[in-house]
Amino acid sequence: MLKAIFAALLLAASTVTFAQAPQGDAAKAPRKARFDCSQAKDPKACEERRTKMKAAHEKAAKACEAKKGAEHSACMRTQMCAQSADPAKCEAKAKEGQANRDKVREACKDKKGDEFRACAREQRGKK
């Protein structure tokens, strides 16, 4: 009986040990980039663009941190487009993209998982 209780306690303690957050280098590792500049035609220029966009996003996020929901999205769009070469064109393109996303969501609102993804692909293909 005592062996069974001891085994159960040991099992319970070992599962908690494995459920802990990563420690050391794994916890501090940066997130992987969305795209790999080493595969670009000009890796140095790609890295510069990526760094510039990251700084612009951080600046916009700081400016919009007090806003929530749709107001936050609109603020981020305005802040990011204000730093582009043609802010009016950027705003128009961003609003068009949002309208397309809203249209896809509406068309596929009753679907979940793989069915939703297939529906969204189909809707985006219609344009």
FITORRO-884379 format. One line per 2 residues: number of its first residue (from 1); for each residue x, y, z of C-alpha. Coordinates in steps of 0.001 Angstrom, whole numbers. Layout:
REM residues N
NUM = X:Y:Z; ... $
END
This chain:
REM residues 127
1 = 0:0:0; 2798:2402:932 $
3 = 4619:1644:-2327; 1485:2500:-4344 $
5 = 1053:5848:-2580; 4745:6653:-3008 $
7 = 4560:5778:-6734; 1477:7989:-7199 $
9 = 3179:10926:-5453; 6302:10453:-7542 $
11 = 4246:10388:-10742; 2347:13543:-9730 $
13 = 5582:15368:-8890; 7224:14377:-12158 $
15 = 4333:15690:-14290; 4553:19075:-12577 $
17 = 8281:19193:-13287; 7727:18732:-17024 $
19 = 4948:21344:-17119; 7220:24237:-16091 $
21 = 8066:27126:-18401; 11306:26949:-20381 $
23 = 14409:28069:-18529; 17686:29635:-19646 $
25 = 18365:30146:-23358; 15013:28737:-24504 $
27 = 13082:31352:-22524; 15229:34217:-23827 $
29 = 15341:33092:-27466; 13865:35646:-29881 $
31 = 10833:34748:-31924; 11526:33460:-35393 $
33 = 11064:36074:-38121; 8086:35755:-40446 $
35 = 10416:35668:-43417; 14030:34756:-43936 $
37 = 16203:37541:-45366; 19016:35079:-46095 $
39 = 16942:33821:-49040; 16351:37338:-50473 $
41 = 18114:38738:-53548; 19691:41429:-51369 $
43 = 19861:40139:-47770; 21363:43353:-46384 $
45 = 18573:45523:-47840; 15990:43002:-46610 $
47 = 17367:43190:-43061; 17331:47011:-43197 $
49 = 13672:47029:-44343; 12782:44531:-41645 $
51 = 14495:46599:-38951; 12812:49777:-40204 $
53 = 9357:48130:-40221; 9889:46675:-36747 $
55 = 10817:50121:-35394; 7776:51670:-37103 $
57 = 5498:49012:-35637; 6910:49512:-32124 $
59 = 6429:53283:-32445; 2836:52814:-33634 $
61 = 2099:50289:-30874; 3361:52722:-28251 $
63 = 1217:55531:-29683; -1896:53317:-29737 $
65 = -1450:51322:-26508; -4341:53079:-24705 $
67 = -6885:52222:-27415; -8828:48955:-27733 $
69 = -10611:47039:-30483; -11499:48788:-33742 $
71 = -10136:52078:-32424; -6745:50418:-31838 $
73 = -6743:48907:-35334; -7558:52270:-36920 $
75 = -4862:53985:-34853; -2243:51395:-35839 $
77 = -3196:51738:-39509; -2945:55537:-39326 $
79 = 376:55463:-37460; 1958:52888:-39780 $
81 = 733:54647:-42931; 1945:58030:-41658 $
83 = 5495:56658:-41901; 5099:55369:-45473 $
85 = 6158:57178:-48664; 2520:57721:-49757 $
87 = 258:57800:-46659; -2995:58252:-48620 $
89 = -2282:55250:-50854; -1275:53198:-47803 $
91 = -4523:54084:-45976; -6633:53209:-49030 $
93 = -4882:49874:-49491; -5205:49025:-45769 $
95 = -8924:49873:-45743; -9473:47779:-48880 $
97 = -7686:44846:-47247; -9813:45189:-44109 $
99 = -12991:45290:-46204; -11899:42091:-47994 $
101 = -11160:40361:-44667; -14569:41415:-43314 $
103 = -16271:40078:-46460; -14491:36710:-46114 $
105 = -15371:36483:-42400; -19029:37210:-43165 $
107 = -19182:34609:-45946; -17524:31922:-43795 $
109 = -18916:32831:-40359; -20719:29511:-39783 $
111 = -17665:27345:-40466; -14859:26200:-38164 $
113 = -11324:24799:-38540; -10359:23283:-41895 $
115 = -13780:24041:-43328; -13332:27751:-42484 $
117 = -9833:27838:-44012; -11086:26213:-47226 $
119 = -13980:28671:-47407; -11656:31635:-46813 $
121 = -9284:30457:-49574; -12232:30106:-51932 $
123 = -13566:33576:-51052; -10168:35228:-51484 $
125 = -9850:33573:-54887; -13125:35141:-56137 $
127 = -12005:38797:-56030 $
END
